[in-house]
Amino acid sequence: AFPLERRLAGLTFDSPPQRGAPLLLDDRVVGRITSCASSPALGAPIGLGWIRAVDGDFPTEVRAGTVRATVAATPFYDPKGERQRA
Protein backbone atom coordinates (compact mmCIF):
# COMPACT_ATOMS: atom_id res chain seq x y z
CA ALA A 1 0.00 0.00 0.00
CA PHE A 2 1.12 3.51 -0.78
CA PRO A 3 1.10 6.17 1.93
CA LEU A 4 -1.39 9.00 1.53
CA GLU A 5 0.26 12.16 0.28
CA ARG A 6 -2.80 14.40 0.64
CA ARG A 7 -6.33 14.23 1.96
CA LEU A 8 -9.51 16.26 2.02
CA ALA A 9 -9.84 17.61 5.56
CA GLY A 10 -12.55 19.40 7.49
CA LEU A 11 -11.43 22.79 8.80
CA THR A 12 -12.69 25.25 11.39
CA PHE A 13 -11.49 28.85 11.13
CA ASP A 14 -11.03 31.63 13.69
CA SER A 15 -12.46 34.14 11.16
CA PRO A 16 -13.95 33.84 7.65
CA PRO A 17 -11.32 32.78 5.10
CA GLN A 18 -11.16 33.32 1.34
CA ARG A 19 -12.23 30.27 -0.71
CA GLY A 20 -9.29 29.04 -2.78
CA ALA A 21 -6.72 30.51 -0.39
CA PRO A 22 -3.52 28.53 0.08
CA LEU A 23 -3.07 26.72 3.38
CA LEU A 24 0.30 27.36 4.99
CA LEU A 25 2.36 25.53 7.59
CA ASP A 26 4.96 28.06 8.69
CA ASP A 27 5.74 29.59 5.26
CA ARG A 28 5.27 26.40 3.24
CA VAL A 29 2.12 25.88 1.12
CA VAL A 30 0.62 22.54 2.17
CA GLY A 31 -2.84 22.81 0.64
CA ARG A 32 -5.77 24.93 -0.49
CA ILE A 33 -9.26 25.76 0.80
CA THR A 34 -11.87 24.19 -1.50
CA SER A 35 -15.00 25.48 0.23
CA CYS A 36 -16.02 27.51 3.25
CA ALA A 37 -19.19 28.79 4.90
CA SER A 38 -20.46 30.15 8.18
CA SER A 39 -21.92 27.53 10.54
CA PRO A 40 -24.61 28.92 12.86
CA ALA A 41 -24.72 25.55 14.68
CA LEU A 42 -21.01 25.65 15.49
CA GLY A 43 -20.80 29.43 15.77
CA ALA A 44 -17.71 29.51 13.55
CA PRO A 45 -16.67 29.43 9.90
CA ILE A 46 -16.06 25.90 8.57
CA GLY A 47 -14.78 24.47 5.33
CA LEU A 48 -12.91 21.78 3.47
CA GLY A 49 -9.43 21.80 2.05
CA TRP A 50 -6.84 19.54 0.50
CA ILE A 51 -3.84 19.14 2.81
CA ARG A 52 -0.53 17.47 2.01
CA ALA A 53 1.45 15.43 4.52
CA VAL A 54 4.64 17.05 5.80
CA ASP A 55 7.40 14.59 6.67
CA GLY A 56 4.80 11.78 6.72
CA ASP A 57 2.35 13.53 9.08
CA PHE A 58 -0.69 15.67 8.33
CA PRO A 59 -0.71 19.06 10.07
CA THR A 60 -3.46 19.70 12.61
CA GLU A 61 -3.26 23.48 12.41
CA VAL A 62 -2.49 25.66 9.40
CA ARG A 63 -3.00 29.26 8.26
CA ALA A 64 -4.83 30.84 5.33
CA GLY A 65 -3.22 34.27 5.29
CA THR A 66 -3.94 35.70 8.75
CA VAL A 67 -6.77 33.21 9.42
CA ARG A 68 -5.96 30.23 11.65
CA ALA A 69 -7.45 26.90 10.54
CA THR A 70 -7.75 23.79 12.70
CA VAL A 71 -8.30 20.35 11.17
CA ALA A 72 -11.67 18.99 12.36
CA ALA A 73 -13.52 15.71 12.06
CA THR A 74 -16.21 15.56 9.40
CA PRO A 75 -19.09 15.67 9.06
CA PHE A 76 -19.49 18.83 11.14
CA TYR A 77 -22.04 17.74 13.68
CA ASP A 78 -22.35 16.89 17.36
CA PRO A 79 -22.56 13.05 17.46
CA LYS A 80 -23.22 12.91 21.23
CA GLY A 81 -25.83 15.70 21.14
CA GLU A 82 -23.90 17.69 23.76
CA ARG A 83 -24.81 21.07 22.26
CA GLN A 84 -28.52 20.32 22.55
CA ARG A 85 -28.12 19.55 26.26
CA ALA A 86 -26.10 22.69 27.03
mmCIF file as gemmi writes it, N, C-alpha and C atoms, coordinates in Angstrom:
data_model
loop_
_atom_site.group_PDB
_atom_site.id
_atom_site.type_symbol
_atom_site.label_atom_id
_atom_site.label_alt_id
_atom_site.label_comp_id
_atom_site.label_asym_id
_atom_site.label_entity_id
_atom_site.label_seq_id
_atom_site.pdbx_PDB_ins_code
_atom_site.Cartn_x
_atom_site.Cartn_y
_atom_site.Cartn_z
_atom_site.occupancy
_atom_site.B_iso_or_equiv
_atom_site.pdbx_formal_charge
_atom_site.auth_seq_id
_atom_site.auth_asym_id
_atom_site.pdbx_PDB_model_num
ATOM 1 N N . ALA Axp A 1 ? 0.839 -1.189 0 1 0 ? 1 A 1
ATOM 2 C CA . ALA Axp A 1 ? 0 0 0 1 0 ? 1 A 1
ATOM 3 C C . ALA Axp A 1 ? 0.872 1.236 0 1 0 ? 1 A 1
ATOM 4 N N . PHE Axp A 2 ? 0.39 2.253 -0.699 1 0 ? 2 A 1
ATOM 5 C CA . PHE Axp A 2 ? 1.119 3.505 -0.777 1 0 ? 2 A 1
ATOM 6 C C . PHE Axp A 2 ? 0.634 4.459 0.31 1 0 ? 2 A 1
ATOM 7 N N . PRO Axp A 3 ? 1.529 5.218 0.917 1 0 ? 3 A 1
ATOM 8 C CA . PRO Axp A 3 ? 1.095 6.173 1.934 1 0 ? 3 A 1
ATOM 9 C C . PRO Axp A 3 ? 0.318 7.32 1.285 1 0 ? 3 A 1
ATOM 10 N N . LEU Axp A 4 ? -0.646 7.851 2.03 1 0 ? 4 A 1
ATOM 11 C CA . LEU Axp A 4 ? -1.395 9 1.533 1 0 ? 4 A 1
ATOM 12 C C . LEU Axp A 4 ? -0.487 10.215 1.494 1 0 ? 4 A 1
ATOM 13 N N . GLU Axp A 5 ? -0.522 10.936 0.379 1 0 ? 5 A 1
ATOM 14 C CA . GLU Axp A 5 ? 0.256 12.164 0.276 1 0 ? 5 A 1
ATOM 15 C C . GLU Axp A 5 ? -0.59 13.383 0.59 1 0 ? 5 A 1
ATOM 16 N N . ARG Axp A 6 ? -1.902 13.286 0.32 1 0 ? 6 A 1
ATOM 17 C CA . ARG Axp A 6 ? -2.797 14.396 0.644 1 0 ? 6 A 1
ATOM 18 C C . ARG Axp A 6 ? -4.181 13.84 0.946 1 0 ? 6 A 1
ATOM 19 N N . ARG Axp A 7 ? -4.968 14.649 1.631 1 0 ? 7 A 1
ATOM 20 C CA . ARG Axp A 7 ? -6.328 14.225 1.962 1 0 ? 7 A 1
ATOM 21 C C . ARG Axp A 7 ? -7.23 15.454 2.041 1 0 ? 7 A 1
ATOM 22 N N . LEU Axp A 8 ? -8.521 15.206 1.875 1 0 ? 8 A 1
ATOM 23 C CA . LEU Axp A 8 ? -9.512 16.255 2.016 1 0 ? 8 A 1
ATOM 24 C C . LEU Axp A 8 ? -9.879 16.324 3.495 1 0 ? 8 A 1
ATOM 25 N N . ALA Axp A 9 ? -9.647 17.48 4.106 1 0 ? 9 A 1
ATOM 26 C CA . ALA Axp A 9 ? -9.838 17.612 5.555 1 0 ? 9 A 1
ATOM 27 C C . ALA Axp A 9 ? -10.901 18.651 5.871 1 0 ? 9 A 1
ATOM 28 N N . GLY Axp A 10 ? -11.646 18.399 6.954 1 0 ? 10 A 1
ATOM 29 C CA . GLY Axp A 10 ? -12.553 19.397 7.493 1 0 ? 10 A 1
ATOM 30 C C . GLY Axp A 10 ? -11.737 20.436 8.243 1 0 ? 10 A 1
ATOM 31 N N . LEU Axp A 11 ? -12.159 21.698 8.162 1 0 ? 11 A 1
ATOM 32 C CA . LEU Axp A 11 ? -11.43 22.786 8.802 1 0 ? 11 A 1
ATOM 33 C C . LEU Axp A 11 ? -12.397 23.69 9.551 1 0 ? 11 A 1
ATOM 34 N N . THR Axp A 12 ? -11.984 24.16 10.712 1 0 ? 12 A 1
ATOM 35 C CA . THR Axp A 12 ? -12.686 25.25 11.39 1 0 ? 12 A 1
ATOM 36 C C . THR Axp A 12 ? -11.736 26.438 11.398 1 0 ? 12 A 1
ATOM 37 N N . PHE Axp A 13 ? -12.297 27.634 11.267 1 0 ? 13 A 1
ATOM 38 C CA . PHE Axp A 13 ? -11.488 28.845 11.133 1 0 ? 13 A 1
ATOM 39 C C . PHE Axp A 13 ? -11.785 29.809 12.274 1 0 ? 13 A 1
ATOM 40 N N . ASP Axp A 14 ? -10.798 30.633 12.641 1 0 ? 14 A 1
ATOM 41 C CA . ASP Axp A 14 ? -11.03 31.631 13.69 1 0 ? 14 A 1
ATOM 42 C C . ASP Axp A 14 ? -11.695 32.895 13.15 1 0 ? 14 A 1
ATOM 43 N N . SER Axp A 15 ? -11.717 33.068 11.827 1 0 ? 15 A 1
ATOM 44 C CA . SER Axp A 15 ? -12.464 34.136 11.158 1 0 ? 15 A 1
ATOM 45 C C . SER Axp A 15 ? -12.703 33.678 9.72 1 0 ? 15 A 1
ATOM 46 N N . PRO Axp A 16 ? -13.626 34.322 9.008 1 0 ? 16 A 1
ATOM 47 C CA . PRO Axp A 16 ? -13.953 33.843 7.655 1 0 ? 16 A 1
ATOM 48 C C . PRO Axp A 16 ? -12.746 33.913 6.707 1 0 ? 16 A 1
ATOM 49 N N . PRO Axp A 17 ? -12.437 32.801 6.041 1 0 ? 17 A 1
ATOM 50 C CA . PRO Axp A 17 ? -11.321 32.779 5.095 1 0 ? 17 A 1
ATOM 51 C C . PRO Axp A 17 ? -11.802 33.076 3.675 1 0 ? 17 A 1
ATOM 52 N N . GLN Axp A 18 ? -10.871 33.159 2.761 1 0 ? 18 A 1
ATOM 53 C CA . GLN Axp A 18 ? -11.164 33.317 1.342 1 0 ? 18 A 1
ATOM 54 C C . GLN Axp A 18 ? -11.125 31.942 0.683 1 0 ? 18 A 1
ATOM 55 N N . ARG Axp A 19 ? -12.216 31.557 0 1 0 ? 19 A 1
ATOM 56 C CA . ARG Axp A 19 ? -12.226 30.274 -0.706 1 0 ? 19 A 1
ATOM 57 C C . ARG Axp A 19 ? -11.11 30.272 -1.745 1 0 ? 19 A 1
ATOM 58 N N . GLY Axp A 20 ? -10.404 29.166 -1.841 1 0 ? 20 A 1
ATOM 59 C CA . GLY Axp A 20 ? -9.293 29.04 -2.778 1 0 ? 20 A 1
ATOM 60 C C . GLY Axp A 20 ? -7.96 29.495 -2.215 1 0 ? 20 A 1
ATOM 61 N N . ALA Axp A 21 ? -7.967 30.023 -0.995 1 0 ? 21 A 1
ATOM 62 C CA . ALA Axp A 21 ? -6.72 30.51 -0.389 1 0 ? 21 A 1
ATOM 63 C C . ALA Axp A 21 ? -5.776 29.351 -0.108 1 0 ? 21 A 1
ATOM 64 N N . PRO Axp A 22 ? -4.478 29.584 -0.268 1 0 ? 22 A 1
ATOM 65 C CA . PRO Axp A 22 ? -3.516 28.528 0.076 1 0 ? 22 A 1
ATOM 66 C C . PRO Axp A 22 ? -3.476 28.307 1.585 1 0 ? 22 A 1
ATOM 67 N N . LEU Axp A 23 ? -3.24 27.072 1.982 1 0 ? 23 A 1
ATOM 68 C CA . LEU Axp A 23 ? -3.069 26.718 3.385 1 0 ? 23 A 1
ATOM 69 C C . LEU Axp A 23 ? -1.572 26.605 3.653 1 0 ? 23 A 1
ATOM 70 N N . LEU Axp A 24 ? -1.118 27.277 4.698 1 0 ? 24 A 1
ATOM 71 C CA . LEU Axp A 24 ? 0.302 27.364 4.991 1 0 ? 24 A 1
ATOM 72 C C . LEU Axp A 24 ? 0.646 26.718 6.323 1 0 ? 24 A 1
ATOM 73 N N . LEU Axp A 25 ? 1.756 26.029 6.351 1 0 ? 25 A 1
ATOM 74 C CA . LEU Axp A 25 ? 2.359 25.529 7.588 1 0 ? 25 A 1
ATOM 75 C C . LEU Axp A 25 ? 3.696 26.237 7.665 1 0 ? 25 A 1
ATOM 76 N N . ASP Axp A 26 ? 3.842 27.112 8.657 1 0 ? 26 A 1
ATOM 77 C CA . ASP Axp A 26 ? 4.963 28.056 8.69 1 0 ? 26 A 1
ATOM 78 C C . ASP Axp A 26 ? 4.858 28.883 7.405 1 0 ? 26 A 1
ATOM 79 N N . ASP Axp A 27 ? 5.828 28.844 6.524 1 0 ? 27 A 1
ATOM 80 C CA . ASP Axp A 27 ? 5.741 29.587 5.259 1 0 ? 27 A 1
ATOM 81 C C . ASP Axp A 27 ? 5.634 28.655 4.059 1 0 ? 27 A 1
ATOM 82 N N . ARG Axp A 28 ? 5.348 27.402 4.303 1 0 ? 28 A 1
ATOM 83 C CA . ARG Axp A 28 ? 5.271 26.396 3.24 1 0 ? 28 A 1
ATOM 84 C C . ARG Axp A 28 ? 3.811 26.122 2.867 1 0 ? 28 A 1
ATOM 85 N N . VAL Axp A 29 ? 3.481 26.186 1.581 1 0 ? 29 A 1
ATOM 86 C CA . VAL Axp A 29 ? 2.121 25.879 1.124 1 0 ? 29 A 1
ATOM 87 C C . VAL Axp A 29 ? 1.923 24.374 1.205 1 0 ? 29 A 1
ATOM 88 N N . VAL Axp A 30 ? 0.9 23.962 1.98 1 0 ? 30 A 1
ATOM 89 C CA . VAL Axp A 30 ? 0.617 22.536 2.167 1 0 ? 30 A 1
ATOM 90 C C . VAL Axp A 30 ? -0.775 22.156 1.679 1 0 ? 30 A 1
ATOM 91 N N . GLY Axp A 31 ? -1.508 23.117 1.124 1 0 ? 31 A 1
ATOM 92 C CA . GLY Axp A 31 ? -2.843 22.806 0.639 1 0 ? 31 A 1
ATOM 93 C C . GLY Axp A 31 ? -3.589 24.028 0.168 1 0 ? 31 A 1
ATOM 94 N N . ARG Axp A 32 ? -4.914 23.855 -0.005 1 0 ? 32 A 1
ATOM 95 C CA . ARG Axp A 32 ? -5.766 24.926 -0.494 1 0 ? 32 A 1
ATOM 96 C C . ARG Axp A 32 ? -7.18 24.716 0.021 1 0 ? 32 A 1
ATOM 97 N N . ILE Axp A 33 ? -7.866 25.825 0.364 1 0 ? 33 A 1
ATOM 98 C CA . ILE Axp A 33 ? -9.262 25.763 0.797 1 0 ? 33 A 1
ATOM 99 C C . ILE Axp A 33 ? -10.125 25.513 -0.428 1 0 ? 33 A 1
ATOM 100 N N . THR Axp A 34 ? -10.976 24.492 -0.371 1 0 ? 34 A 1
ATOM 101 C CA . THR Axp A 34 ? -11.868 24.188 -1.496 1 0 ? 34 A 1
ATOM 102 C C . THR Axp A 34 ? -13.252 24.77 -1.305 1 0 ? 34 A 1
ATOM 103 N N . SER Axp A 35 ? -13.685 24.899 -0.048 1 0 ? 35 A 1
ATOM 104 C CA . SER Axp A 35 ? -14.999 25.482 0.231 1 0 ? 35 A 1
ATOM 105 C C . SER Axp A 35 ? -15.02 25.999 1.655 1 0 ? 35 A 1
ATOM 106 N N . CYS Axp A 36 ? -15.875 26.987 1.896 1 0 ? 36 A 1
ATOM 107 C CA . CYS Axp A 36 ? -16.019 27.514 3.247 1 0 ? 36 A 1
ATOM 108 C C . CYS Axp A 36 ? -17.378 28.184 3.386 1 0 ? 36 A 1
ATOM 109 N N . ALA Axp A 37 ? -17.885 28.193 4.607 1 0 ? 37 A 1
ATOM 110 C CA . ALA Axp A 37 ? -19.186 28.789 4.905 1 0 ? 37 A 1
ATOM 111 C C . ALA Axp A 37 ? -19.254 29.067 6.396 1 0 ? 37 A 1
ATOM 112 N N . SER Axp A 38 ? -20.212 29.886 6.777 1 0 ? 38 A 1
ATOM 113 C CA . SER Axp A 38 ? -20.465 30.151 8.184 1 0 ? 38 A 1
ATOM 114 C C . SER Axp A 38 ? -21.381 29.056 8.722 1 0 ? 38 A 1
ATOM 115 N N . SER Axp A 39 ? -21.08 28.567 9.923 1 0 ? 39 A 1
ATOM 116 C CA . SER Axp A 39 ? -21.915 27.533 10.541 1 0 ? 39 A 1
ATOM 117 C C . SER Axp A 39 ? -22.604 28.103 11.777 1 0 ? 39 A 1
ATOM 118 N N . PRO Axp A 40 ? -23.903 28.427 11.678 1 0 ? 40 A 1
ATOM 119 C CA . PRO Axp A 40 ? -24.61 28.916 12.856 1 0 ? 40 A 1
ATOM 120 C C . PRO Axp A 40 ? -24.625 27.881 13.993 1 0 ? 40 A 1
ATOM 121 N N . ALA Axp A 41 ? -24.689 26.603 13.657 1 0 ? 41 A 1
ATOM 122 C CA . ALA Axp A 41 ? -24.723 25.546 14.679 1 0 ? 41 A 1
ATOM 123 C C . ALA Axp A 41 ? -23.428 25.5 15.478 1 0 ? 41 A 1
ATOM 124 N N . LEU Axp A 42 ? -22.296 25.686 14.799 1 0 ? 42 A 1
ATOM 125 C CA . LEU Axp A 42 ? -21.01 25.653 15.493 1 0 ? 42 A 1
ATOM 126 C C . LEU Axp A 42 ? -20.569 27.03 15.959 1 0 ? 42 A 1
ATOM 127 N N . GLY Axp A 43 ? -21.181 28.076 15.402 1 0 ? 43 A 1
ATOM 128 C CA . GLY Axp A 43 ? -20.8 29.434 15.765 1 0 ? 43 A 1
ATOM 129 C C . GLY Axp A 43 ? -19.432 29.823 15.244 1 0 ? 43 A 1
ATOM 130 N N . ALA Axp A 44 ? -19.032 29.229 14.122 1 0 ? 44 A 1
ATOM 131 C CA . ALA Axp A 44 ? -17.714 29.507 13.551 1 0 ? 44 A 1
ATOM 132 C C . ALA Axp A 44 ? -17.727 29.199 12.065 1 0 ? 44 A 1
ATOM 133 N N . PRO Axp A 45 ? -16.807 29.801 11.312 1 0 ? 45 A 1
ATOM 134 C CA . PRO Axp A 45 ? -16.668 29.425 9.905 1 0 ? 45 A 1
ATOM 135 C C . PRO Axp A 45 ? -16.07 28.021 9.789 1 0 ? 45 A 1
ATOM 136 N N . ILE Axp A 46 ? -16.568 27.255 8.83 1 0 ? 46 A 1
ATOM 137 C CA . ILE Axp A 46 ? -16.061 25.902 8.574 1 0 ? 46 A 1
ATOM 138 C C . ILE Axp A 46 ? -15.756 25.76 7.094 1 0 ? 46 A 1
ATOM 139 N N . GLY Axp A 47 ? -15.054 24.704 6.732 1 0 ? 47 A 1
ATOM 140 C CA . GLY Axp A 47 ? -14.775 24.466 5.328 1 0 ? 47 A 1
ATOM 141 C C . GLY Axp A 47 ? -14.064 23.152 5.116 1 0 ? 47 A 1
ATOM 142 N N . LEU Axp A 48 ? -13.687 22.951 3.873 1 0 ? 48 A 1
ATOM 143 C CA . LEU Axp A 48 ? -12.914 21.781 3.469 1 0 ? 48 A 1
ATOM 144 C C . LEU Axp A 48 ? -11.679 22.258 2.73 1 0 ? 48 A 1
ATOM 145 N N . GLY Axp A 49 ? -10.634 21.47 2.792 1 0 ? 49 A 1
ATOM 146 C CA . GLY Axp A 49 ? -9.427 21.802 2.052 1 0 ? 49 A 1
ATOM 147 C C . GLY Axp A 49 ? -8.557 20.579 1.85 1 0 ? 49 A 1
ATOM 148 N N . TRP Axp A 50 ? -7.826 20.595 0.747 1 0 ? 50 A 1
ATOM 149 C CA . TRP Axp A 50 ? -6.841 19.539 0.5 1 0 ? 50 A 1
ATOM 150 C C . TRP Axp A 50 ? -5.587 19.899 1.264 1 0 ? 50 A 1
ATOM 151 N N . ILE Axp A 51 ? -5.058 18.926 2.024 1 0 ? 51 A 1
ATOM 152 C CA . ILE Axp A 51 ? -3.843 19.137 2.807 1 0 ? 51 A 1
ATOM 153 C C . ILE Axp A 51 ? -2.856 18.027 2.489 1 0 ? 51 A 1
ATOM 154 N N . ARG Axp A 52 ? -1.607 18.419 2.269 1 0 ? 52 A 1
ATOM 155 C CA . ARG Axp A 52 ? -0.529 17.465 2.013 1 0 ? 52 A 1
ATOM 156 C C . ARG Axp A 52 ? 0.175 17.104 3.313 1 0 ? 52 A 1
ATOM 157 N N . ALA Axp A 53 ? 0.65 15.871 3.378 1 0 ? 53 A 1
ATOM 158 C CA . ALA Axp A 53 ? 1.451 15.428 4.523 1 0 ? 53 A 1
ATOM 159 C C . ALA Axp A 53 ? 2.803 16.131 4.482 1 0 ? 53 A 1
ATOM 160 N N . VAL Axp A 54 ? 3.317 16.433 5.657 1 0 ? 54 A 1
ATOM 161 C CA . VAL Axp A 54 ? 4.639 17.048 5.795 1 0 ? 54 A 1
ATOM 162 C C . VAL Axp A 54 ? 5.485 16.089 6.611 1 0 ? 54 A 1
ATOM 163 N N . ASP Axp A 55 ? 6.529 15.578 6.012 1 0 ? 55 A 1
ATOM 164 C CA . ASP Axp A 55 ? 7.398 14.592 6.665 1 0 ? 55 A 1
ATOM 165 C C . ASP Axp A 55 ? 6.604 13.395 7.174 1 0 ? 55 A 1
ATOM 166 N N . GLY Axp A 56 ? 5.584 12.962 6.401 1 0 ? 56 A 1
ATOM 167 C CA . GLY Axp A 56 ? 4.805 11.778 6.724 1 0 ? 56 A 1
ATOM 168 C C . GLY Axp A 56 ? 3.612 12.005 7.638 1 0 ? 56 A 1
ATOM 169 N N . ASP Axp A 57 ? 3.462 13.222 8.183 1 0 ? 57 A 1
ATOM 170 C CA . ASP Axp A 57 ? 2.347 13.528 9.08 1 0 ? 57 A 1
ATOM 171 C C . ASP Axp A 57 ? 1.512 14.669 8.515 1 0 ? 57 A 1
ATOM 172 N N . PHE Axp A 58 ? 0.193 14.594 8.752 1 0 ? 58 A 1
ATOM 173 C CA . PHE Axp A 58 ? -0.688 15.669 8.327 1 0 ? 58 A 1
ATOM 174 C C . PHE Axp A 58 ? -0.746 16.731 9.422 1 0 ? 58 A 1
ATOM 175 N N . PRO Axp A 59 ? -0.619 18.003 9.055 1 0 ? 59 A 1
ATOM 176 C CA . PRO Axp A 59 ? -0.705 19.055 10.068 1 0 ? 59 A 1
ATOM 177 C C . PRO Axp A 59 ? -2.105 19.117 10.684 1 0 ? 59 A 1
ATOM 178 N N . THR Axp A 60 ? -2.18 19.542 11.934 1 0 ? 60 A 1
ATOM 179 C CA . THR Axp A 60 ? -3.462 19.698 12.61 1 0 ? 60 A 1
ATOM 180 C C . THR Axp A 60 ? -3.886 21.163 12.694 1 0 ? 60 A 1
ATOM 181 N N . GLU Axp A 61 ? -2.951 22.056 12.424 1 0 ? 61 A 1
ATOM 182 C CA . GLU Axp A 61 ? -3.257 23.481 12.41 1 0 ? 61 A 1
ATOM 183 C C . GLU Axp A 61 ? -2.443 24.144 11.312 1 0 ? 61 A 1
ATOM 184 N N . VAL Axp A 62 ? -3.121 24.95 10.502 1 0 ? 62 A 1
ATOM 185 C CA . VAL Axp A 62 ? -2.492 25.657 9.398 1 0 ? 62 A 1
ATOM 186 C C . VAL Axp A 62 ? -3.03 27.08 9.364 1 0 ? 62 A 1
ATOM 187 N N . ARG Axp A 63 ? -2.527 27.892 8.447 1 0 ? 63 A 1
ATOM 188 C CA . ARG Axp A 63 ? -3.004 29.256 8.261 1 0 ? 63 A 1
ATOM 189 C C . ARG Axp A 63 ? -3.453 29.449 6.825 1 0 ? 63 A 1
ATOM 190 N N . ALA Axp A 64 ? -4.415 30.368 6.655 1 0 ? 64 A 1
ATOM 191 C CA . ALA Axp A 64 ? -4.831 30.838 5.334 1 0 ? 64 A 1
ATOM 192 C C . ALA Axp A 64 ? -4.696 32.354 5.394 1 0 ? 64 A 1
ATOM 193 N N . GLY Axp A 65 ? -3.515 32.854 5.07 1 0 ? 65 A 1
ATOM 194 C CA . GLY Axp A 65 ? -3.223 34.271 5.286 1 0 ? 65 A 1
ATOM 195 C C . GLY Axp A 65 ? -3.115 34.516 6.781 1 0 ? 65 A 1
ATOM 196 N N . THR Axp A 66 ? -3.959 35.417 7.311 1 0 ? 66 A 1
ATOM 197 C CA . THR Axp A 66 ? -3.939 35.703 8.753 1 0 ? 66 A 1
ATOM 198 C C . THR Axp A 66 ? -4.955 34.864 9.517 1 0 ? 66 A 1
ATOM 199 N N . VAL Axp A 67 ? -5.731 34.038 8.808 1 0 ? 67 A 1
ATOM 200 C CA . VAL Axp A 67 ? -6.773 33.213 9.423 1 0 ? 67 A 1
ATOM 201 C C . VAL Axp A 67 ? -6.17 31.887 9.881 1 0 ? 67 A 1
ATOM 202 N N . ARG Axp A 68 ? -6.43 31.52 11.138 1 0 ? 68 A 1
ATOM 203 C CA . ARG Axp A 68 ? -5.957 30.23 11.651 1 0 ? 68 A 1
ATOM 204 C C . ARG Axp A 68 ? -7.005 29.166 11.355 1 0 ? 68 A 1
ATOM 205 N N . ALA Axp A 69 ? -6.558 28.015 10.865 1 0 ? 69 A 1
ATOM 206 C CA . ALA Axp A 69 ? -7.45 26.898 10.545 1 0 ? 69 A 1
ATOM 207 C C . ALA Axp A 69 ? -7.016 25.679 11.342 1 0 ? 69 A 1
ATOM 208 N N . THR Axp A 70 ? -7.998 25.009 11.94 1 0 ? 70 A 1
ATOM 209 C CA . THR Axp A 70 ? -7.746 23.792 12.699 1 0 ? 70 A 1
ATOM 210 C C . THR Axp A 70 ? -8.437 22.633 11.997 1 0 ? 70 A 1
ATOM 211 N N . VAL Axp A 71 ? -7.72 21.539 11.808 1 0 ? 71 A 1
ATOM 212 C CA . VAL Axp A 71 ? -8.305 20.353 11.173 1 0 ? 71 A 1
ATOM 213 C C . VAL Axp A 71 ? -9.353 19.777 12.118 1 0 ? 71 A 1
ATOM 214 N N . ALA Axp A 72 ? -10.547 19.481 11.562 1 0 ? 72 A 1
ATOM 215 C CA . ALA Axp A 72 ? -11.673 18.992 12.36 1 0 ? 72 A 1
ATOM 216 C C . ALA Axp A 72 ? -12.253 17.734 11.727 1 0 ? 72 A 1
ATOM 217 N N . ALA Axp A 73 ? -12.858 16.918 12.558 1 0 ? 73 A 1
ATOM 218 C CA . ALA Axp A 73 ? -13.52 15.712 12.057 1 0 ? 73 A 1
ATOM 219 C C . ALA Axp A 73 ? -14.744 16.105 11.231 1 0 ? 73 A 1
ATOM 220 N N . THR Axp A 74 ? -15.011 15.342 10.201 1 0 ? 74 A 1
ATOM 221 C CA . THR Axp A 74 ? -16.214 15.557 9.398 1 0 ? 74 A 1
ATOM 222 C C . THR Axp A 74 ? -17.089 14.324 9.52 1 0 ? 74 A 1
ATOM 223 N N . PRO Axp A 75 ? -18.372 14.435 9.343 1 0 ? 75 A 1
ATOM 224 C CA . PRO Axp A 75 ? -19.093 15.669 9.063 1 0 ? 75 A 1
ATOM 225 C C . PRO Axp A 75 ? -19.151 16.559 10.301 1 0 ? 75 A 1
ATOM 226 N N . PHE Axp A 76 ? -19.433 17.847 10.059 1 0 ? 76 A 1
ATOM 227 C CA . PHE Axp A 76 ? -19.49 18.827 11.136 1 0 ? 76 A 1
ATOM 228 C C . PHE Axp A 76 ? -20.818 18.699 11.877 1 0 ? 76 A 1
ATOM 229 N N . TYR Axp A 77 ? -20.837 17.875 12.875 1 0 ? 77 A 1
ATOM 230 C CA . TYR Axp A 77 ? -22.041 17.738 13.684 1 0 ? 77 A 1
ATOM 231 C C . TYR Axp A 77 ? -21.634 17.274 15.073 1 0 ? 77 A 1
ATOM 232 N N . ASP Axp A 78 ? -22.579 17.234 15.96 1 0 ? 78 A 1
ATOM 233 C CA . ASP Axp A 78 ? -22.35 16.887 17.356 1 0 ? 78 A 1
ATOM 234 C C . ASP Axp A 78 ? -22.878 15.466 17.603 1 0 ? 78 A 1
ATOM 235 N N . PRO Axp A 79 ? -22.057 14.424 17.399 1 0 ? 79 A 1
ATOM 236 C CA . PRO Axp A 79 ? -22.562 13.055 17.463 1 0 ? 79 A 1
ATOM 237 C C . PRO Axp A 79 ? -23.15 12.658 18.82 1 0 ? 79 A 1
ATOM 238 N N . LYS Axp A 80 ? -22.702 13.261 19.915 1 0 ? 80 A 1
ATOM 239 C CA . LYS Axp A 80 ? -23.221 12.912 21.229 1 0 ? 80 A 1
ATOM 240 C C . LYS Axp A 80 ? -24.396 13.806 21.646 1 0 ? 80 A 1
ATOM 241 N N . GLY Axp A 81 ? -24.728 14.808 20.82 1 0 ? 81 A 1
ATOM 242 C CA . GLY Axp A 81 ? -25.828 15.699 21.144 1 0 ? 81 A 1
ATOM 243 C C . GLY Axp A 81 ? -25.546 16.616 22.315 1 0 ? 81 A 1
ATOM 244 N N . GLU Axp A 82 ? -24.279 16.884 22.61 1 0 ? 82 A 1
ATOM 245 C CA . GLU Axp A 82 ? -23.903 17.691 23.757 1 0 ? 82 A 1
ATOM 246 C C . GLU Axp A 82 ? -24.362 19.143 23.632 1 0 ? 82 A 1
ATOM 247 N N . ARG Axp A 83 ? -24.377 19.688 22.418 1 0 ? 83 A 1
ATOM 248 C CA . ARG Axp A 83 ? -24.812 21.073 22.262 1 0 ? 83 A 1
ATOM 249 C C . ARG Axp A 83 ? -26.295 21.24 22.573 1 0 ? 83 A 1
ATOM 250 N N . GLN Axp A 84 ? -27.093 20.238 22.284 1 0 ? 84 A 1
ATOM 251 C CA . GLN Axp A 84 ? -28.523 20.315 22.548 1 0 ? 84 A 1
ATOM 252 C C . GLN Axp A 84 ? -28.793 20.284 24.053 1 0 ? 84 A 1
ATOM 253 N N . ARG Axp A 85 ? -27.914 19.682 24.814 1 0 ? 85 A 1
ATOM 254 C CA . ARG Axp A 85 ? -28.122 19.547 26.26 1 0 ? 85 A 1
ATOM 255 C C . ARG Axp A 85 ? -27.532 20.729 27.032 1 0 ? 85 A 1
ATOM 256 N N . ALA Axp A 86 ? -26.788 21.579 26.349 1 0 ? 86 A 1
ATOM 257 C CA . ALA Axp A 86 ? -26.104 22.688 27.033 1 0 ? 86 A 1
ATOM 258 C C . ALA Axp A 86 ? -27.064 23.762 27.483 1 0 ? 86 A 1
